[in-house]
Amino acid sequence: MRSLADRPVNPSVGETVAHESAALHVTGTALYTDDLVFRGARVLHLWPVQAPHAHARVTALRTAPAMTVPGVVRVLTAEDVPGTNDAGTKHDEPLFPDEVMYYGHAVCWVLGETLEAARLGAAAVEVEYEPLPSILTLTEAIAAQSFQGNQPTVARGDAAAALAAAPHRFTGEFEMGGQEHFYLETHASLAHVDESGQVFVQSSTQHPTETQEIVAHVLGLHAHDVTVQCLRMGGGFGGKEMQPHGLAAVAALGAVLSGRPVRMRLNRTQDMTMTGKRHPFHATWEVGFDDDGHLLALRATITSDGGWSLDLSEPVLARALCHIDNAYFIPDVEVHGRIGKTHKTSQTAFRGFGGPQGMLVIEDILGRCAPALGIDPAELRRRNLYEPGQSTHYGQPVRHAERLRDVWDQVVERSDFEARRQQVAAFNAAHRHLKRGIAITPVKFGISFNFTAFNQAGALVHVYKDGSVLINHGGTEMGQGLHTKMRQVAATALGLPLGRVRLAPTRTDKVPNTSATAASSGADLNGGAIKDACDQIRERLAEVAARKLNVHPDDVRFVDGRVTGIGFHDQDLSFEEVVGAAYSQRVQLFAAGYYRTDGIHWDASRMQGEPFKYFSFGAAVSEVEVDGFTGAYRFVRTDIVHDVGDSLSPLIDLGQIEGGFVQGAGWLTLEELRWDTSDGEHRGRLATQAASTYKLPSFSEMPEELNVHLYERATESGVVYGSKAVGEPPLMLAFSVREALRAAAAAFGPEGTVVELASPATPEAVYWALDAARSAERSGPGAPRSKTGLPARHDGGAAAPGAAAPGAAAPGAEETARTGTPGAADADGRRPEPVART
């Protein structure tokens, strides 16, 4: 048997093919979960009754008024649950709560003949609440010591001693915001019960098996009594890994109680106010460098905002701790992790799963410390990249570390980085009120679930008598192209044209006990399982063909739908002929495939081991232009070199890299979640609960020039056809945009200005950063304290060169800052006006 990475002659993998549902997508004929509603009769509709408090006790719940509304069939409450009233795997998420834990928490659901009837019924339900004290922000949670779950520590060496001996020491504090998934398709489920009592749920879920498990225990049934199918999703990004389960359970409960199909679909406002988001993080840190700018030690505490329940917060935090090094070797490390408990939606998986948050900490550190060290930020990053033979702070060797430097060098060359830096400097010298910034950042991202048991997958492959092939696997399609890649894997393994392979929807009664389609592992796991099933079938067919061709079975080859033997170029058989002969000889033409990721181990209690099969590498160069009057900016250009191994499907991977980069740029620059943190009656209400108030990246936020190159000669051994994951790693390429914004803001001040930049770096945040830099220029050398947090401290607590001491007022903050003489035209043609600092 060939190794997992070996490719045969004329493989389908590696070919540039369209997404398997592309034609359906663009013609509007692709069906999603909610589209299936209109194929059934007598479907009932659900509407939630949402609480108007961040934290409260339900003291009375009167459902009778709802039953007087025409079209209302039933109100679902905790009393209706025959099994366990819980929607979480940690048993801390009551499906029907008696204690409201966030503003918008659903206390019951109304079933109606129409959606409007259900909505009116929900409005008629009478609920009385006893408001309770609430914690909303990470700052409040830390002050109140409001934490949940484990508090892990990852360490190597003696960080305290290394910091004490470091020639250069800095301390700082940093907080980053969360992110709304904003998938095009909101959460949806459709449930019905057949004549035998089998519960069938169509769900927009990334984890059908776990949806099956939650539905079963809410209903008091066994898993074999529940089947969950996911046809496709209109986006997921991690938001449909855990969050669909309780919603599907409510629909299934309604179907069991009513005996009719039940539809649950959240509208956009409900989806945004009821479901989890990317975890915001807060970090305090202390870092040490030697005189050459090499990292010596890092000691930090990172705290995530988990919201009201644990959900996936523990593994998200673990991945953040494992990725706090990004692509840099740090000899001595001590990082503590905590999960804040707040009265907000339960934050959950989001593309990168904690990795982006951990990596942003070290990137922010390097961006802030570089000018204080007198080293160019790009050079500081390059000097600290992993070298071959080095290991991470949790003990995993960084295999192929030389590729990291090669990727870096390639993007420097392809972007013409050095020449463009000079052009940026010349532009900035000529423009007083417009400044440009250019930056380069790397990515090193570990691939595999950090919960080892999830690193397994199954598949079912059928070969029919006419030679056509149907495949089933446990992965779900959310638009990322997984099904396209799996068809290519099956076609390659069986030596068939791609058109001969069809893929069936993901169902728990076809492939059981599946893992979530997450952790960028969908192609690795399911591709390995499909290849295993196809290999079994091909070996059986080789025995049949060998007898017909009079060759040894090991010498039989399957290529482009033809079967031949080595050296028998004048004699071959069609695939259909061999399949027909196999059927006549009673040879099994279907197989169950299985794959488990080998070579990984993780000790969660010690935070040590080798949790990842491999690392994906990447690097990006971004250039931005910032307006000194408003902080508004435009993305001039981005160049990317990214490592996807030997690509299974280059067009799909290109789309994933571009999409991940833009989504990362959205998180870092535009997308800002705001809650009402006042003590008024709407405390805890999400203020950004629609597209009108939550800013998403659009075409205007794309770089005007975007160049993506797939890293070559990057075969990854031990992975299906030598490929690498592509789902999550590209998101972190967007760090280059944020660092370019920092560089542009710094250009408004004197050389060596330390710039603190909020995350997200909205135009407002960029304005305050550049205004602080301008204040430094007016007041002499230094980095005044900005509105984004504490400045870096240097040499064990003394103010860093160019940094104000913590708590010091920004020089010049009390006076009106002027950007130029009124009436004088700037070099860029603008007429400067006075800008009042508020």
N, C-alpha and C positions, 0 to 999 in steps of 0.2 A: 504493500500500500504506500502511495506517495505521502510525503509529509503534508501537513495542513497548509503550508505556505506555497508549495509547488504548483505551478500552473501548467496545464497541458497545452498542446498545439491548438491554435485558433480559439482561445477562450472567449466566452461571452463577457466575463468580467474584464474590466479595463476599457471596454468599448463605451463610447459616448452615445448614450441612449436617453430618450425623453423619460420623464417620470411616468410610471405605468398608468396613472390616472390623469395625465396632463390634459388629454382631449376631453375627458369628463369634467375636469375643473373649469376649463375655459369655455365650455358650452353650457355650463350650469346643470349638467345632468348627473354629476356625482351626488350620490345620496349620503346624507349624514343622519345621525340618530333621529333628530326631530323630523326629518323628511318622511320617516317610516310611519309616523302617526297617521298620515293621510291614506295609508294603505290598509288601515284597519277600521272597524266599525265600532260605534258606541264607546269611543275613547273618552276617559275622564281626564280632567286637568287639575293640576295642583298649584296652589299659591300659598306662600308662607305668611305667617303673622310674625312680624319682626318687632323686637323690643326697642323702645326709644330711650334706652339707658345703657351706659357703658358697663355698669355693674348694678345688679338689683336682684332682689328675691321676688319670685312670683308668689303673691299671696292669694290671688283668686284668678280663676280662669273659667269664664262663662261662655260656652259654645252655643247655647240654645238660640241666641239672637241670629247667629249665622244660618241656622236651619230654617229660618223664616224667609231667607232670601231665595227667590225663584232660581232653580237650577243647582242649588247646593245639595250635594248628595250626602256628605259626611265631613266631620272634622276629625282629623287624626291627632290623637294625644298620647301621652305616655301610657295611659290605661289600655290602649289598644295593642301594645307590643306584647306578643306571645313569648318572645325570647328575651334577649338582653337589650335593654334600652341604652345602647352605646354604639357609636359609629366609628370608634378609633381602635387601633391595634394596641394602644397603651391603656385602654379602658378608662380614659379620662375625658371622654367627649360624649356626654349624654345626648342622645338623639333628640329627645324632648326634654329640655332642661327645666328644673324648678329654680335654678339660679342663673340669671342672665349674666354672661361673661363678656359681652361686647355689644356695642351699639349696632343693632340690626340682627342680633341673634334670633333665630326662628324658635318660637316657643310651641307652635303647633302649625299644622298645615290643613288647608281647606280643599276638599275635593268637589269639583263642580262639573256640570255637563258641558260648560264652556269655560274658557279662560276668564272671561268677564264675570261670569257667575262666581267663580272661585275667588276672584279679586274682590268683588263686592262682599262675598261671605267673609273673607279675611278681615275686611274693614269693619264688619259687624261684630266680630268676636270681641268680648270685653275682658280685658286683662288688668289686674291691679298689681302694682309693683311697690316694693319697699326699696328705695334707692340705697345703695351701699357705697362706701368710699372706693375710688377707682385709681388705678395707676396706668398712665398712658404712654409716657416716654421712657426711653432707656435711662435717662438721667434720674427720673423718679424711681425707676425700678432699682437702680444701683444704690441710690440713697436709702431706699426702704429695705435693701437686701432681699428683694423679691425675686427669687430664683427658683428654677424647677429643673428636674432631671440631674444628670451627672455633671460634675465639674472636673473634667479631665485636665491633665497636664502632660505636655510632651516636652522632653528634655534630652539634652546631650551635653556632656562635659560639665563645666562649672561656669555658668554664665556670670555669676556674681564676681568671681575672681577675675575672669577675663575682662569684665567691664572695669573693675578697679584698676587693672593694669593698662587699659587702653589709652593710647595717646590722645584720642579724640572721643568724647562721649557726648551724646545728645539725648534729650528726653522730649517727649511730646504726647499729644492727645489727638485723637482723630475719630470722627463719627461719619458714617456713610449711610445713605438712605436705602430704602427697599425699592421694590419694583413690582408693578402690576403686570400680570401675564398678558392680559388683553389679547388672548386668542380670539380669532374671528368668530368661532363657534363657542358660545357660552356652554355651561354645564347642562347636559341633557340626558334623560333616561326615559325608556319606554318599557313597561313591565306588563306581562300578562301571565295567566295561569292556565295550563292545558287541562284536558279532561282527567288526567291521571294525578293532578296536583303538582306537576312539575312547574317550577317558577322559571320563566324565561325573561331575561333582562337584556335589552339593548342599551348599551351605555357608552358614552363618550369618555372612555377611561384608558389610562396608560397601563393599568394593572388589573386586567380582568379577573385574575385569580383572587386577588385581595378583595375586589368588589364582590365576588362570589362568596368569599368567607364572611364578610361583614353582613351581607344580605341574609345569609344562612343563620348567623347567630342572632340577628335581630328577629328573624321569623321563628327561631327555635327549630330549625331544620338541619339536616346534614348537607354537606357540600354537594353530594350527588343529587340532591333535590333541586338544586339551583344551577342554571346555565346562564353564563354571561357571554354576550357577543359584542365585539367592537368592530363595526364595519369600517369606519375611518373616523378621524377627528379633524376638525378644522383648527388645528393648532393645539398644543399642550404645554410645551416648555417646562414641564414639571408640575404645572398647576393641576394636572389631572392624574397625578400619581397616587395621592391619598384622598384628595378632596371629593372625588365622585362617590365614594362608598356610601356615606350616609344619605346622600341625595337619592342614589339608586335604591337604598333600603326603604326610604319613605315611599317611593313609587311602587316598590314590590309589596310593601305593607298595604297600600291602598288597593292594589290589584287583588290581593288575597282576601281582604275584607269586603270588597265590592263585587268580586267575581267578574270584573270588567278590566280591559286594558287601561293603564294609567300612564299619563304623560307628565314628566317633570322637565321643564325648561326654564332656567333662570333668565330674566331679561338682563340687560347690561348693568343696570344699577344694582339689581339684586346680586349679580355675580360679583361685582366689585365690593359690595358691602358685606357679603357673607363668606367669601372664600379667601384663603391665605395668599400671601405674596412673598417675594424675596425677603429674607431676613435683613433688617437694618442691623448694623454692627457698631459697636463703640470699642475703641482700642486706646490703651495707654501703653507707652513703650519707652525703652531705653536701649540705645544701640552704641556700639563701640567700633571704631575704625583704627587702622594703623596709619602711619604717615603717608603711605602710598594709596590710601583709600580702600584697602581691603577690609571687608567686614570681619570683625573679630568675635562679636557676641551680640545677642539679642535677648532681651528679657521683656516680656509683654503680658498683658492681660486683655483678652478679647471677650466681649460680652455681646451675645446676639439677642435680639428681641424676638422671643418665641411666640408672643401673643398669649392667648388664654390656655392653650393646651400644648402638649409636647409634639404631636404630629411627627414630623421627621427632623425636629430641631437637634436631637442628639447626633445623628449621623451627619447632618449639615455642619454642626460645630466641629466634629471630628475631621471632616475634610478641610475645613478652614484652617485648623491647626496643622494639618499635614501639608498645606499649600502656602503657608505663610512665608516660605523661602522663595516662592516662585521659581526662578531659574538660577538662584544665587546660592553659593556655598557659604554657610555660616558655621564656623567651627563649634561655638558654644551657644546653646539655645536653651531657654526656659520660657515656655509659653503656657499660660493658664487660660482655661476656657470656662465660660459661664453662660447660662441661658436665662435671660430675663423673663419674668412672668408679668405680662401686662394685660390690660382689658381691651384687647383688640383682636381682630381675626387671628386665628391660629396660623402663623406663618409656616411656609411649607417649601417643598422643593422648587427650585427655579434654575434653569439652565446654568450649569456650573456647580450648583449644589454646595455652596459654601466656599468652594475654591476661589471664585472671583473676590469674595470678601477678604479671605486670608491673603491673597496675592496683592490686593489693593493696599493692604497695610504696608508691606515692604516697598511697593512702588512709591507710595506717598513718602515713606521715610527717605528713600534715595533721592526723590525729587526735592525734598526740603533740605536735605543735608549736603547735597552736591555743592551749592554755592558757598555754604559755610566752610566746606573743605577746600574751596578753590579749585574744584575739579569739574570739568564739563560733565553734565548728567549722563550723556551717552557713554563717555569714557568710564565713568564710575560704574555704570551697569556692566560694560564689557569686561572690566577688570574682575568683576565678581562672579561671572558666569561659571557654572559647574565645569570641572575638568574631568577627563576620563579617570576612573579609579576612585572618585569621590562618592560619598553616600549622603543621603538625606538625614535630617535630624531625627527621623524615626527609624533609621537603620536600613533603608533600601538603597542598594547601589543604583546609581544613575547610569543605566546601560545606554550606550551610544551617545554619551555626552558630547562627543566630538561633532555630532550632527547639530547640536545646539549652536555651536560657534559657526558652523558652516552655514546654517540658516541665517544667522546674524550677518555674516559676511556677504551672503548673496543678496539680502535685502538692502544692505548698504550700497552695493554695487548697482543693483537694478533701479534703485530710487535716485541714484546720483546724489547720495546724501551729503557728501563733503562739499560738492560744488553748490548745492542748494542752501547749505548752511551759510555760505558766504553771500549768496543772493539775499537770503533773509536778513542778514546783518546789514547789507547795503540798503535794502528796503526800509528797515527800521531807522537807519540813519537819516533817510530822506523824508520820513513821514512822522510827524510829531503825534498825531492823533489816531493813526492806524499803525498797528504793530502786528508782525507775524511771528509765529513760533513754529519750530520743527522739532520733533522728538522721535526717538526709537525706543521701543520696549520689546522684551522677549516674552515667550510663554513656554512653560513646562508644566504639563497637566497629566496627572496619573489616570490611567484607564482601568477600571473595574469597579464593582461595588465595594465599598469598604466594609460591608457586611458580607463576609465570605460566602455564606450559604446562597446568596442571590446569584452567584456566578455560575449558573447552570441553565440549560435550556433544552427543550425538546422540539421535535418536528415530526410530521407525518407526511410521507411522500407516496403518492399513488401513481403507478404507470398502468394505463388502460390498454386494452388489447389492440387499439388502433395506433399505439405509440405516443399518445398524448399524455401529458403529465400534469397532475394537480398537487400542489404543495400546501401544507398547513404548517404554521409555526406559531410560537407563543408571543412573538413581538407584535406591537400595534403600530398602525400607520397614522401619523399625525401631520402628514405633509412633508416629512423629512426624507422620504424616498426609500425607506427600509424595504418595502415590498418590491420595489424596483431592483434593489441590490440582491434580494433573496431569489428573485427569478433568474438573475444573472448567475448567481452561485449554482443554482440547480441546473441551469442549462449548461454551464461549464462542466460540472461534475458528471453529467450524463452525456456530454458531447453532442448537444442538440442545439438547433437554432432557437433563439429566444422566444419566437412566436409559438413554439410547441409547449411552452410551460405556462400554466395558469395558476393563480394564487387564490385561495379561498379565504373568507373573512376569519379573523381570530376568534376562536370559541374555546371555552373551558371544557367542553365535552369532546374536543378533538385532541388538544394538547393540554394535559393537566399540570397543575402545580408550577405555573410559569412565574418568572420574575417580571418585575415592571420593565417596561421599555424606558430605560433611564440610564444614567451614568455613562452615556455615550457608548453603551455596550451592546446595543440592539443587533448590529451587524456581526460583531464578534461572536456573540453567544448563539443567536439563531442561525447565523451563517454556518457556524461549526456544526450545529445539529442537523441542518439540511444537508450539508456535505456528507455527514456520517450516514444519513439515510440513503442518499444517492449512491454513495460508495458501496453500501451493502447490495443495492439493486444491481449496480453495474457489475460487481463481482459475480453475481449469480448469472447475469446475462453473458458475461465473458466465458463462463463455463459452457453455455449453450453454443455461443458463436465459435468457440475453439474447436468443438467437435465438427461443426460445419466447415470450418476453414482448415482443419487439420493442423492447428498450431497449438502451442501451449497457452493456457488462459492468461498467463502473465504478459504474453506478447500481443494480446488483443487490444485494439485501440478504437475509441469512439470519437469521431470527429465530424462535426457538421451534419449529424444525422445519419452518417454512414459508419459501418463497423468493418474493420479490416484487421489484418495481422501485420506485424513488422516484416517488411520485405515483400508483401503481397499487394503491390500497387495495382496489379491487373485483376485482382479479385477482391470484391467486397460485398457486403450485404447491407440492406437498409435496416435502420433501427426497427421499423415495423416488422420486418421479416424475423428478426431475432426475438422480438417481443412475442410475436405469434407462436414461434417455435417453443419459446419458454412456457407459454401458457399451455400448449399442447402437452408438454412434458411435465406439467404440474409444478412449475417453478414459481415461487412466491414473487409477485410483482409489486409489492408494497413493503414499506419498512418504516419503523419508528426510529428516528435518529435521536441521539443524545450527545450533549457536549458539556463538559465542565472545565472551567479555566484551571489549568494546572500551574504549579510554581508560585502560588500566592499563599500568604498566611498573615493573619493580623491578630495581635493580642490587644484587645480594646482596653483591658484594665491597665496595661503598661504603656499603651500607645506606642508599641514597637512592632516591627515586622516588615513584611514585604506585601502590602495590600494591593499593589497594582501590577498588572501583567506587563505593562510598558508605559512609557511616557510619550505623549505627543508634543512636538516642538513647533514653535512658530515665532515670527518676529514681524513687526510692522513699523513703518515710518509714516508719520502723519504731519501735515502742515496745515496751520489754521491762520486766520486773519481776524483780529479783534479790533472793534471800534472803541476808542477810549472815551467817548461820550456816553455810551449806553452799556458797554460790556457785551453787546451783540457780536456774534462771530459767524464766520462761514468756514466750512471745511474745504480747503483748497485741493488737497491731494492726499491719497493714502496708497502706499505700496505694501503688499503682503507677500511673504514667502511662508508657506505652511506645509507641515509634514503630515501627510495622510497615508504614509507607507506606499504600497502599490495600490493605487486607487481601484476600488471595485467598480466605480461608476463616476468618471471624472466630472460630468456635467452636474450630477447630484452633489458631489463634493464641493464644486465651485459655488453652487447655490447656498450650501450650508455655511461655507466660509463667509460669503458676502452677507448672508442673513444674520449669522452670529455676530459678525463685526458691528453691523448696524444696531442690533439689539443691545450690544454692549455699550455702544456709543450713546444710545438712548438712556440706559441706566446711569451712565457717568455724567451726562451733560444736560438732559432734558427732563427726564421722568421724575417728578417729585410728588410723593404722597403726602398729603396734609390731613391731619385730624384736628378737630376742634379740641384744643387743650384748655379752654377756658373753664371756669367753674359754673357756667350757665347751664341752661336746661338741655343744650345739645352737646354737652361734653362727651367726647368719645365718638362723635359722628364723623365719618369719613367725608371730608370736604371735596376731595377729588374723585368723584364717583361716576364720571362720565367722560366721554371724549371731549366734551366742551371745557372741562376743567383739568383733565389729565393730559399732558403734552406727550404725544408719541412722535417718534421719528417719521418723517415723510420724505418725499423726493428732495425737498429743499434742504434737508439735513444730510443728504448723502454727499460724500466727497465729490467735488466737481470732476475729479479724475480718480478712478479706483482701479488699481492693477493688482491682480492676484496670480501668483505662480505656485503650482504644486511642486513641492520639493522632490527632486529626482533621486534615483538610486537609494531608495528608502525602504526596501523590503523589510518587513518585520517578521522574523521567524516565529513559528508557533501560533500564528493568527491566520484566519481563513484567507487563503490566497495572498498572503503577505501584506494585507491591508492594515490600516489603522483607523481608529474612531475619528469622527469629524463633527459630532453634534455639539459638544460643549467647548472644546478648546478655542475655537476662533473668537468666542465672545470676549476673551481677555486680550485680544489684539487691540481692542479699543482703548486700552490704557495709554496707547501712544497719542490718542486724541487729547486725553486729559492732560498728559504731560506737555503736549504742544501748547495747550491753553495756558498752562503754568508758565512756560517759556515766554509766551506772548505777553502775559501780564507782567512778568519780570522786566520785560524790555521797556516798560514805561518808567522804570526806576533806574538807579545807578547799577553798574556792574556788580554782581555778587549779592544782589537783593534776594533774601529768602522769602519765597512766596508761599503762603498757606492758601489752599484752595478747597472750598467745600465740595462735598459730593452728595447730590449731583452738582456739577459746575454749570449751573444755569447762567444765563446772561447777567442776572442780578449778582450772583456769587462771583462771577468773573469781574464785574465792575468793582465790587468791594476789594477784590484782590489787587486789581491794577491801580485802584485809587490809593491803597495802602503803599504800593510801590512808588507811586508819584509823591506821596507824603514823605517817604524816605528820601527821595531826591531833594525835596524842598528843605528837609530838616537835616540833611547830611547823611552820611553812610548809616545804614541800619535797616532793619526790617520791622516796621511798626506792627503792633499787635492788630490783627484783623478780626473780622467778625466770625471767623471760621474755627477758632480754637486757640490753644496755647502755641506759642512759637517754640522752635527747637531751643534746647538749652545745651550748652557746650562745656566740655571738660568738667564733668561731675557737678554741674549746677551753675557755673558762671555763665553769664549771658554769652551766647554764641556770637562770633563776629557777624554783624548784620542782623542780630536778633534782639528784640527787647526782652527784658526780664518778665516772667509771668506776672500778670496783673498790672503791668505798666500801661499807661494810656498811650495811645498812638500819637506820636509827635504831630502836632498840627491838627489833631482831630477836632479841636474846639473852634477852629477858624474856617472860613470859607475857602475851599480849594478852587483855584482858578487854573484852567487848562491852557490859558494863553491870553494874549491881550485882545480884548474885544475889538472886532473890526479887522484884525490882521489875518490874512489868508494863510493857511498852513500849506505845507508842500504837497499835500494830497488834494488841495483845492477846496477844502472845507473852511468855513469861517468859524473859529472856535468861539464858544459862548461860556460864560461862567457856569460852573456846576456846583451846586450847593451840596455839601456832604451832610447827610441826615443821620 
